[in-house]
Amino acid sequence: MTKSGLIEEVARRTPHISKKDTEVVVNTIFDAMIEALRSGDRIEIRGFGSFQVKIREARDGRNPKTGDPVHITAKRTPFFKVGKELKEMVDDAPKISDDDEDDEDETSAASAIG
């Protein structure tokens, strides 16, 4: 699902709110989450999961193409941990076989082409 798909779904489920207002609400939620993570706060959404920032220490690595040593600087990166309820809901969903996934990919590709 894309951000625009999420906006469409929220707008469909809340017909009393305009699509433009729905877009503002979704963007406001994402902006608030980004600001919380930037300031080092942890975000917990019960039944869904939690977001936090993890610090990756500086380290020495290698350029995979040339094999030359490369210094990798420390950085902060967002991390998501799925909640127990969401994990169980996803696990209980009907199983999709590999054949079904291939059919979906071909259908998506065909519709994208024209």
N, CA, C and O atoms as CSV, one atom per row, in Angstrom:
chain,resi,resn,atom,element,x,y,z
A,1,MET,N,N,0.851,-1.175,0.000
A,1,MET,CA,C,0.000,0.000,0.000
A,1,MET,C,C,0.898,1.239,0.000
A,1,MET,O,O,1.899,1.293,0.714
A,2,THR,N,N,0.537,2.204,-0.787
A,2,THR,CA,C,1.262,3.465,-0.849
A,2,THR,C,C,0.566,4.504,0.040
A,2,THR,O,O,-0.531,4.268,0.546
A,3,LYS,N,N,1.217,5.645,0.218
A,3,LYS,CA,C,0.620,6.713,1.017
A,3,LYS,C,C,-0.695,7.171,0.384
A,3,LYS,O,O,-1.675,7.397,1.094
A,4,SER,N,N,-0.724,7.308,-0.938
A,4,SER,CA,C,-1.968,7.724,-1.599
A,4,SER,C,C,-3.049,6.653,-1.441
A,4,SER,O,O,-4.230,6.976,-1.318
A,5,GLY,N,N,-2.646,5.381,-1.443
A,5,GLY,CA,C,-3.603,4.303,-1.215
A,5,GLY,C,C,-4.180,4.358,0.191
A,5,GLY,O,O,-5.365,4.098,0.396
A,6,LEU,N,N,-3.338,4.695,1.154
A,6,LEU,CA,C,-3.795,4.849,2.537
A,6,LEU,C,C,-4.785,5.999,2.645
A,6,LEU,O,O,-5.818,5.872,3.302
A,7,ILE,N,N,-4.476,7.113,2.006
A,7,ILE,CA,C,-5.380,8.270,2.015
A,7,ILE,C,C,-6.720,7.889,1.395
A,7,ILE,O,O,-7.773,8.242,1.925
A,8,GLU,N,N,-6.685,7.173,0.280
A,8,GLU,CA,C,-7.922,6.714,-0.380
A,8,GLU,C,C,-8.754,5.844,0.562
A,8,GLU,O,O,-9.969,6.014,0.660
A,9,GLU,N,N,-8.092,4.907,1.255
A,9,GLU,CA,C,-8.807,3.996,2.152
A,9,GLU,C,C,-9.412,4.743,3.338
A,9,GLU,O,O,-10.552,4.476,3.716
A,10,VAL,N,N,-8.671,5.666,3.923
A,10,VAL,CA,C,-9.211,6.449,5.044
A,10,VAL,C,C,-10.385,7.299,4.561
A,10,VAL,O,O,-11.399,7.400,5.251
A,11,ALA,N,N,-10.255,7.908,3.387
A,11,ALA,CA,C,-11.344,8.727,2.838
A,11,ALA,C,C,-12.589,7.877,2.585
A,11,ALA,O,O,-13.712,8.326,2.817
A,12,ARG,N,N,-12.385,6.647,2.106
A,12,ARG,CA,C,-13.517,5.748,1.840
A,12,ARG,C,C,-14.236,5.373,3.140
A,12,ARG,O,O,-15.462,5.275,3.176
A,13,ARG,N,N,-13.461,5.166,4.197
A,13,ARG,CA,C,-14.052,4.747,5.479
A,13,ARG,C,C,-14.640,5.907,6.271
A,13,ARG,O,O,-15.394,5.688,7.220
A,14,THR,N,N,-14.308,7.131,5.895
A,14,THR,CA,C,-14.835,8.314,6.587
A,14,THR,C,C,-15.472,9.251,5.559
A,14,THR,O,O,-14.905,10.293,5.231
A,15,PRO,N,N,-16.643,8.881,5.056
A,15,PRO,CA,C,-17.268,9.677,3.995
A,15,PRO,C,C,-17.670,11.085,4.440
A,15,PRO,O,O,-17.887,11.956,3.598
A,16,HIS,N,N,-17.773,11.316,5.745
A,16,HIS,CA,C,-18.153,12.640,6.257
A,16,HIS,C,C,-16.975,13.622,6.267
A,16,HIS,O,O,-17.154,14.803,6.567
A,17,ILE,N,N,-15.757,13.130,5.935
A,17,ILE,CA,C,-14.572,13.990,5.865
A,17,ILE,C,C,-14.114,14.043,4.416
A,17,ILE,O,O,-14.038,13.013,3.747
A,18,SER,N,N,-13.810,15.240,3.932
A,18,SER,CA,C,-13.387,15.375,2.531
A,18,SER,C,C,-12.043,14.684,2.317
A,18,SER,O,O,-11.270,14.493,3.255
A,19,LYS,N,N,-11.784,14.317,1.078
A,19,LYS,CA,C,-10.526,13.652,0.751
A,19,LYS,C,C,-9.342,14.573,1.041
A,19,LYS,O,O,-8.299,14.111,1.503
A,20,LYS,N,N,-9.492,15.848,0.777
A,20,LYS,CA,C,-8.428,16.818,1.040
A,20,LYS,C,C,-8.125,16.878,2.535
A,20,LYS,O,O,-6.959,16.905,2.928
A,21,ASP,N,N,-9.165,16.899,3.372
A,21,ASP,CA,C,-8.968,16.900,4.824
A,21,ASP,C,C,-8.333,15.586,5.289
A,21,ASP,O,O,-7.502,15.581,6.197
A,22,THR,N,N,-8.723,14.492,4.673
A,22,THR,CA,C,-8.134,13.196,4.997
A,22,THR,C,C,-6.641,13.203,4.702
A,22,THR,O,O,-5.845,12.679,5.483
A,23,GLU,N,N,-6.264,13.796,3.575
A,23,GLU,CA,C,-4.858,13.893,3.216
A,23,GLU,C,C,-4.090,14.724,4.252
A,23,GLU,O,O,-2.966,14.378,4.618
A,24,VAL,N,N,-4.691,15.805,4.716
A,24,VAL,CA,C,-4.058,16.646,5.734
A,24,VAL,C,C,-3.860,15.853,7.023
A,24,VAL,O,O,-2.806,15.950,7.651
A,25,VAL,N,N,-4.853,15.077,7.419
A,25,VAL,CA,C,-4.765,14.285,8.648
A,25,VAL,C,C,-3.653,13.247,8.537
A,25,VAL,O,O,-2.833,13.119,9.447
A,26,VAL,N,N,-3.618,12.508,7.432
A,26,VAL,CA,C,-2.587,11.480,7.243
A,26,VAL,C,C,-1.200,12.126,7.246
A,26,VAL,O,O,-0.288,11.622,7.901
A,27,ASN,N,N,-1.032,13.226,6.528
A,27,ASN,CA,C,0.260,13.918,6.495
A,27,ASN,C,C,0.654,14.437,7.877
A,27,ASN,O,O,1.828,14.394,8.245
A,28,THR,N,N,-0.317,14.923,8.637
A,28,THR,CA,C,-0.043,15.422,9.988
A,28,THR,C,C,0.435,14.297,10.895
A,28,THR,O,O,1.352,14.490,11.693
A,29,ILE,N,N,-0.174,13.134,10.779
A,29,ILE,CA,C,0.241,11.976,11.582
A,29,ILE,C,C,1.679,11.600,11.246
A,29,ILE,O,O,2.499,11.411,12.144
A,30,PHE,N,N,1.987,11.490,9.954
A,30,PHE,CA,C,3.349,11.132,9.554
A,30,PHE,C,C,4.350,12.191,9.990
A,30,PHE,O,O,5.437,11.855,10.458
A,31,ASP,N,N,4.002,13.464,9.844
A,31,ASP,CA,C,4.898,14.547,10.265
A,31,ASP,C,C,5.173,14.488,11.764
A,31,ASP,O,O,6.305,14.695,12.200
A,32,ALA,N,N,4.137,14.206,12.550
A,32,ALA,CA,C,4.298,14.112,14.004
A,32,ALA,C,C,5.197,12.924,14.367
A,32,ALA,O,O,6.012,13.016,15.285
A,33,MET,N,N,5.046,11.826,13.654
A,33,MET,CA,C,5.888,10.656,13.905
A,33,MET,C,C,7.351,10.959,13.568
A,33,MET,O,O,8.254,10.589,14.318
A,34,ILE,N,N,7.575,11.623,12.455
A,34,ILE,CA,C,8.937,11.985,12.046
A,34,ILE,C,C,9.582,12.897,13.087
A,34,ILE,O,O,10.732,12.688,13.475
A,35,GLU,N,N,8.842,13.906,13.538
A,35,GLU,CA,C,9.375,14.829,14.536
A,35,GLU,C,C,9.691,14.109,15.845
A,35,GLU,O,O,10.708,14.393,16.476
A,36,ALA,N,N,8.833,13.185,16.255
A,36,ALA,CA,C,9.079,12.427,17.484
A,36,ALA,C,C,10.365,11.615,17.362
A,36,ALA,O,O,11.173,11.593,18.291
A,37,LEU,N,N,10.558,10.952,16.232
A,37,LEU,CA,C,11.768,10.157,16.039
A,37,LEU,C,C,13.007,11.046,15.944
A,37,LEU,O,O,14.067,10.693,16.460
A,38,ARG,N,N,12.876,12.197,15.287
A,38,ARG,CA,C,14.005,13.133,15.197
A,38,ARG,C,C,14.457,13.584,16.574
A,38,ARG,O,O,15.653,13.744,16.815
A,39,SER,N,N,13.505,13.791,17.481
A,39,SER,CA,C,13.853,14.269,18.818
A,39,SER,C,C,14.239,13.124,19.759
A,39,SER,O,O,14.510,13.354,20.937
A,40,GLY,N,N,14.264,11.899,19.243
A,40,GLY,CA,C,14.705,10.767,20.048
A,40,GLY,C,C,13.613,10.062,20.813
A,40,GLY,O,O,13.896,9.146,21.586
A,41,ASP,N,N,12.365,10.465,20.618
A,41,ASP,CA,C,11.248,9.814,21.307
A,41,ASP,C,C,10.939,8.463,20.674
A,41,ASP,O,O,11.245,8.217,19.507
A,42,ARG,N,N,10.334,7.608,21.461
A,42,ARG,CA,C,9.862,6.302,20.991
A,42,ARG,C,C,8.372,6.432,20.717
A,42,ARG,O,O,7.654,7.099,21.463
A,43,ILE,N,N,7.911,5.798,19.653
A,43,ILE,CA,C,6.484,5.828,19.312
A,43,ILE,C,C,5.937,4.422,19.514
A,43,ILE,O,O,6.472,3.455,18.972
A,44,GLU,N,N,4.866,4.313,20.298
A,44,GLU,CA,C,4.242,3.012,20.512
A,44,GLU,C,C,2.773,3.096,20.145
A,44,GLU,O,O,2.032,3.912,20.692
A,45,ILE,N,N,2.359,2.251,19.220
A,45,ILE,CA,C,0.963,2.168,18.810
A,45,ILE,C,C,0.479,0.783,19.223
A,45,ILE,O,O,0.807,-0.214,18.579
A,46,ARG,N,N,-0.295,0.727,20.288
A,46,ARG,CA,C,-0.748,-0.548,20.851
A,46,ARG,C,C,-1.451,-1.384,19.785
A,46,ARG,O,O,-2.289,-0.887,19.033
A,47,GLY,N,N,-1.088,-2.659,19.739
A,47,GLY,CA,C,-1.686,-3.579,18.783
A,47,GLY,C,C,-1.051,-3.508,17.401
A,47,GLY,O,O,-1.366,-4.331,16.541
A,48,PHE,N,N,-0.174,-2.553,17.170
A,48,PHE,CA,C,0.468,-2.397,15.861
A,48,PHE,C,C,1.972,-2.611,15.971
A,48,PHE,O,O,2.524,-3.510,15.336
A,49,GLY,N,N,2.635,-1.785,16.779
A,49,GLY,CA,C,4.075,-1.922,16.945
A,49,GLY,C,C,4.681,-0.651,17.484
A,49,GLY,O,O,3.973,0.284,17.858
A,50,SER,N,N,6.006,-0.624,17.519
A,50,SER,CA,C,6.693,0.549,18.027
A,50,SER,C,C,7.819,0.961,17.087
A,50,SER,O,O,8.420,0.139,16.395
A,51,PHE,N,N,8.078,2.263,17.090
A,51,PHE,CA,C,9.148,2.844,16.299
A,51,PHE,C,C,10.136,3.472,17.255
A,51,PHE,O,O,9.739,4.082,18.247
A,52,GLN,N,N,11.411,3.333,16.971
A,52,GLN,CA,C,12.427,4.007,17.754
A,52,GLN,C,C,13.645,4.231,16.871
A,52,GLN,O,O,13.762,3.656,15.789
A,53,VAL,N,N,14.540,5.069,17.346
A,53,VAL,CA,C,15.763,5.343,16.605
A,53,VAL,C,C,16.883,4.539,17.243
A,53,VAL,O,O,17.087,4.589,18.456
A,54,LYS,N,N,17.607,3.795,16.411
A,54,LYS,CA,C,18.767,3.050,16.886
A,54,LYS,C,C,20.013,3.732,16.340
A,54,LYS,O,O,20.020,4.254,15.225
A,55,ILE,N,N,21.052,3.716,17.140
A,55,ILE,CA,C,22.308,4.326,16.721
A,55,ILE,C,C,23.239,3.222,16.231
A,55,ILE,O,O,23.538,2.266,16.948
A,56,ARG,N,N,23.685,3.383,14.997
A,56,ARG,CA,C,24.653,2.446,14.427
A,56,ARG,C,C,26.033,3.073,14.596
A,56,ARG,O,O,26.291,4.164,14.087
A,57,GLU,N,N,26.896,2.396,15.295
A,57,GLU,CA,C,28.231,2.904,15.588
A,57,GLU,C,C,29.061,2.989,14.313
A,57,GLU,O,O,28.798,2.290,13.334
A,58,ALA,N,N,30.072,3.861,14.343
A,58,ALA,CA,C,31.005,3.953,13.225
A,58,ALA,C,C,31.773,2.635,13.134
A,58,ALA,O,O,32.041,1.989,14.147
A,59,ARG,N,N,32.118,2.251,11.924
A,59,ARG,CA,C,32.833,0.995,11.744
A,59,ARG,C,C,33.629,1.039,10.438
A,59,ARG,O,O,33.423,1.911,9.594
A,60,ASP,N,N,34.518,0.104,10.300
A,60,ASP,CA,C,35.271,-0.018,9.058
A,60,ASP,C,C,34.649,-1.127,8.225
A,60,ASP,O,O,34.332,-2.202,8.735
A,61,GLY,N,N,34.481,-0.855,6.945
A,61,GLY,CA,C,33.909,-1.830,6.040
A,61,GLY,C,C,34.778,-1.949,4.803
A,61,GLY,O,O,35.907,-1.459,4.771
A,62,ARG,N,N,34.247,-2.596,3.798
A,62,ARG,CA,C,34.961,-2.757,2.538
A,62,ARG,C,C,34.043,-2.414,1.385
A,62,ARG,O,O,32.853,-2.728,1.405
A,63,ASN,N,N,34.607,-1.767,0.384
A,63,ASN,CA,C,33.881,-1.499,-0.845
A,63,ASN,C,C,33.696,-2.852,-1.548
A,63,ASN,O,O,34.688,-3.499,-1.883
A,64,PRO,N,N,32.451,-3.294,-1.780
A,64,PRO,CA,C,32.249,-4.623,-2.358
A,64,PRO,C,C,32.780,-4.745,-3.792
A,64,PRO,O,O,33.101,-5.842,-4.248
A,65,LYS,N,N,32.868,-3.639,-4.480
A,65,LYS,CA,C,33.319,-3.670,-5.874
A,65,LYS,C,C,34.843,-3.785,-5.968
A,65,LYS,O,O,35.368,-4.567,-6.760
A,66,THR,N,N,35.552,-2.988,-5.143
A,66,THR,CA,C,37.015,-2.950,-5.244
A,66,THR,C,C,37.715,-3.687,-4.112
A,66,THR,O,O,38.880,-4.063,-4.248
A,67,GLY,N,N,37.026,-3.899,-2.999
A,67,GLY,CA,C,37.635,-4.537,-1.845
A,67,GLY,C,C,38.435,-3.582,-0.974
A,67,GLY,O,O,39.006,-3.993,0.036
A,68,ASP,N,N,38.481,-2.302,-1.358
A,68,ASP,CA,C,39.217,-1.302,-0.590
A,68,ASP,C,C,38.524,-1.048,0.750
A,68,ASP,O,O,37.295,-1.060,0.822
A,69,PRO,N,N,39.304,-0.817,1.814
A,69,PRO,CA,C,38.691,-0.486,3.111
A,69,PRO,C,C,37.999,0.881,3.054
A,69,PRO,O,O,38.484,1.814,2.413
A,70,VAL,N,N,36.871,0.974,3.731
A,70,VAL,CA,C,36.085,2.211,3.761
A,70,VAL,C,C,35.637,2.455,5.195
A,70,VAL,O,O,35.207,1.524,5.877
A,71,HIS,N,N,35.734,3.707,5.663
A,71,HIS,CA,C,35.226,4.047,6.996
A,71,HIS,C,C,33.751,4.422,6.874
A,71,HIS,O,O,33.391,5.281,6.069
A,72,ILE,N,N,32.911,3.788,7.662
A,72,ILE,CA,C,31.473,4.068,7.676
A,72,ILE,C,C,31.183,4.849,8.958
A,72,ILE,O,O,31.439,4.363,10.059
A,73,THR,N,N,30.649,6.057,8.806
A,73,THR,CA,C,30.389,6.913,9.961
A,73,THR,C,C,29.176,6.426,10.753
A,73,THR,O,O,28.336,5.686,10.241
A,74,ALA,N,N,29.103,6.858,12.011
A,74,ALA,CA,C,27.959,6.525,12.860
A,74,ALA,C,C,26.712,7.202,12.304
A,74,ALA,O,O,26.791,8.273,11.703
A,75,LYS,N,N,25.568,6.572,12.509
A,75,LYS,CA,C,24.317,7.172,12.046
A,75,LYS,C,C,23.154,6.697,12.901
A,75,LYS,O,O,23.212,5.658,13.558
A,76,ARG,N,N,22.106,7.492,12.867
A,76,ARG,CA,C,20.849,7.149,13.537
A,76,ARG,C,C,19.893,6.621,12.475
A,76,ARG,O,O,19.748,7.221,11.410
A,77,THR,N,N,19.246,5.507,12.763
A,77,THR,CA,C,18.343,4.924,11.784
A,77,THR,C,C,17.040,4.504,12.461
A,77,THR,O,O,17.064,3.989,13.579
A,78,PRO,N,N,15.900,4.720,11.794
A,78,PRO,CA,C,14.623,4.307,12.390
A,78,PRO,C,C,14.499,2.788,12.395
A,78,PRO,O,O,14.969,2.108,11.482
A,79,PHE,N,N,13.862,2.276,13.432
A,79,PHE,CA,C,13.679,0.844,13.593
A,79,PHE,C,C,12.233,0.589,14.005
A,79,PHE,O,O,11.704,1.267,14.886
A,80,PHE,N,N,11.593,-0.394,13.366
A,80,PHE,CA,C,10.210,-0.754,13.684
A,80,PHE,C,C,10.183,-2.156,14.267
A,80,PHE,O,O,10.777,-3.080,13.712
A,81,LYS,N,N,9.490,-2.308,15.389
A,81,LYS,CA,C,9.283,-3.628,15.976
A,81,LYS,C,C,7.788,-3.908,15.959
A,81,LYS,O,O,7.001,-3.172,16.555
A,82,VAL,N,N,7.411,-4.960,15.283
A,82,VAL,CA,C,5.997,-5.293,15.129
A,82,VAL,C,C,5.412,-5.742,16.471
A,82,VAL,O,O,6.078,-6.409,17.263
A,83,GLY,N,N,4.161,-5.366,16.706
A,83,GLY,CA,C,3.469,-5.751,17.927
A,83,GLY,C,C,2.918,-7.163,17.835
A,83,GLY,O,O,2.715,-7.694,16.743
A,84,LYS,N,N,2.683,-7.756,18.975
A,84,LYS,CA,C,2.198,-9.133,19.049
A,84,LYS,C,C,0.859,-9.308,18.311
A,84,LYS,O,O,0.682,-10.272,17.566
A,85,GLU,N,N,-0.079,-8.374,18.520
A,85,GLU,CA,C,-1.401,-8.504,17.891
A,85,GLU,C,C,-1.309,-8.446,16.367
A,85,GLU,O,O,-1.946,-9.242,15.677
A,86,LEU,N,N,-0.519,-7.508,15.839
A,86,LEU,CA,C,-0.360,-7.408,14.390
A,86,LEU,C,C,0.309,-8.656,13.837
A,86,LEU,O,O,-0.096,-9.179,12.799
A,87,LYS,N,N,1.324,-9.127,14.529
A,87,LYS,CA,C,2.029,-10.330,14.087
A,87,LYS,C,C,1.064,-11.511,13.991
A,87,LYS,O,O,1.103,-12.277,13.028
A,88,GLU,N,N,0.195,-11.654,15.000
A,88,GLU,CA,C,-0.773,-12.755,15.010
A,88,GLU,C,C,-1.810,-12.591,13.901
A,88,GLU,O,O,-2.189,-13.569,13.256
A,89,MET,N,N,-2.278,-11.339,13.674
A,89,MET,CA,C,-3.261,-11.108,12.609
A,89,MET,C,C,-2.691,-11.434,11.232
A,89,MET,O,O,-3.377,-12.011,10.388
A,90,VAL,N,N,-1.447,-11.064,11.014
A,90,VAL,CA,C,-0.810,-11.345,9.718
A,90,VAL,C,C,-0.597,-12.840,9.557
A,90,VAL,O,O,-0.794,-13.386,8.471
A,91,ASP,N,N,-0.191,-13.509,10.642
A,91,ASP,CA,C,0.059,-14.942,10.583
A,91,ASP,C,C,-1.228,-15.724,10.355
A,91,ASP,O,O,-1.204,-16.777,9.718
A,92,ASP,N,N,-2.362,-15.220,10.871
A,92,ASP,CA,C,-3.646,-15.910,10.724
A,92,ASP,C,C,-4.311,-15.649,9.373
A,92,ASP,O,O,-5.330,-16.265,9.061
A,93,ALA,N,N,-3.748,-14.740,8.567
A,93,ALA,CA,C,-4.333,-14.431,7.254
A,93,ALA,C,C,-4.233,-15.649,6.347
A,93,ALA,O,O,-3.354,-16.492,6.525
A,94,PRO,N,N,-5.145,-15.742,5.366
A,94,PRO,CA,C,-5.074,-16.868,4.432
A,94,PRO,C,C,-3.710,-16.899,3.744
A,94,PRO,O,O,-3.159,-15.865,3.366
A,95,LYS,N,N,-3.186,-18.103,3.595
A,95,LYS,CA,C,-1.870,-18.263,2.975
A,95,LYS,C,C,-1.961,-18.014,1.481
A,95,LYS,O,O,-2.929,-18.406,0.829
A,96,ILE,N,N,-0.936,-17.356,0.945
A,96,ILE,CA,C,-0.850,-17.117,-0.488
A,96,ILE,C,C,0.234,-18.029,-1.025
A,96,ILE,O,O,1.376,-17.967,-0.572
A,97,SER,N,N,-0.110,-18.880,-1.992
A,97,SER,CA,C,0.894,-19.775,-2.559
A,97,SER,C,C,1.795,-19.007,-3.513
A,97,SER,O,O,1.448,-17.910,-3.950
A,98,ASP,N,N,2.944,-19.575,-3.837
A,98,ASP,CA,C,3.875,-18.939,-4.766
A,98,ASP,C,C,3.232,-18.734,-6.125
A,98,ASP,O,O,3.514,-17.742,-6.798
A,99,ASP,N,N,2.363,-19.666,-6.543
A,99,ASP,CA,C,1.691,-19.537,-7.841
A,99,ASP,C,C,0.778,-18.321,-7.864
A,99,ASP,O,O,0.718,-17.612,-8.869
A,100,ASP,N,N,0.056,-18.067,-6.754
A,100,ASP,CA,C,-0.842,-16.910,-6.681
A,100,ASP,C,C,-0.060,-15.605,-6.764
A,100,ASP,O,O,-0.506,-14.657,-7.410
A,101,GLU,N,N,1.109,-15.547,-6.112
A,101,GLU,CA,C,1.929,-14.345,-6.152
A,101,GLU,C,C,2.416,-14.071,-7.560
A,101,GLU,O,O,2.447,-12.919,-7.994
A,102,ASP,N,N,2.807,-15.147,-8.299
A,102,ASP,CA,C,3.250,-14.977,-9.678
A,102,ASP,C,C,2.132,-14.435,-10.549
A,102,ASP,O,O,2.367,-13.587,-11.410
A,103,ASP,N,N,0.893,-14.932,-10.325
A,103,ASP,CA,C,-0.255,-14.449,-11.092
A,103,ASP,C,C,-0.505,-12.974,-10.829
A,103,ASP,O,O,-0.806,-12.218,-11.752
A,104,GLU,N,N,-0.379,-12.556,-9.550
A,104,GLU,CA,C,-0.583,-11.151,-9.208
A,104,GLU,C,C,0.470,-10.286,-9.869
A,104,GLU,O,O,0.153,-9.212,-10.380
A,105,ASP,N,N,1.729,-10.736,-9.870
A,105,ASP,CA,C,2.805,-9.970,-10.488
A,105,ASP,C,C,2.553,-9.797,-11.981
A,105,ASP,O,O,2.756,-8.713,-12.528
A,106,GLU,N,N,2.107,-10.875,-12.644
A,106,GLU,CA,C,1.843,-10.794,-14.075
A,106,GLU,C,C,0.652,-9.873,-14.361
A,106,GLU,O,O,0.670,-9.120,-15.335
A,107,THR,N,N,-0.375,-9.932,-13.520
A,107,THR,CA,C,-1.545,-9.073,-13.688
A,107,THR,C,C,-1.151,-7.622,-13.478
A,107,THR,O,O,-1.565,-6.753,-14.245
A,108,SER,N,N,-0.352,-7.344,-12.441
A,108,SER,CA,C,0.092,-5.979,-12.181
A,108,SER,C,C,0.939,-5.460,-13.315
A,108,SER,O,O,0.795,-4.308,-13.724
A,109,ALA,N,N,1.821,-6.295,-13.829
A,109,ALA,CA,C,2.692,-5.889,-14.927
A,109,ALA,C,C,1.874,-5.622,-16.186
A,109,ALA,O,O,2.126,-4.660,-16.912
A,110,ALA,N,N,0.891,-6.487,-16.435
A,110,ALA,CA,C,0.065,-6.301,-17.635
A,110,ALA,C,C,-0.768,-5.039,-17.539
A,110,ALA,O,O,-0.924,-4.330,-18.534
A,111,SER,N,N,-1.312,-4.737,-16.358
A,111,SER,CA,C,-2.121,-3.530,-16.219
A,111,SER,C,C,-1.256,-2.276,-16.268
A,111,SER,O,O,-1.709,-1.224,-16.718
A,112,ALA,N,N,-0.007,-2.387,-15.805
A,112,ALA,CA,C,0.891,-1.238,-15.855
A,112,ALA,C,C,1.305,-0.913,-17.284
A,112,ALA,O,O,1.529,0.246,-17.632
A,113,ILE,N,N,1.403,-1.966,-18.114
A,113,ILE,CA,C,1.812,-1.767,-19.498
A,113,ILE,C,C,0.692,-1.135,-20.300
A,113,ILE,O,O,0.930,-0.306,-21.178
A,114,GLY,N,N,-0.487,-1.520,-20.001
A,114,GLY,CA,C,-1.526,-0.814,-20.716
A,114,GLY,C,C,-2.746,-1.574,-20.919
A,114,GLY,O,O,-3.696,-1.068,-21.517
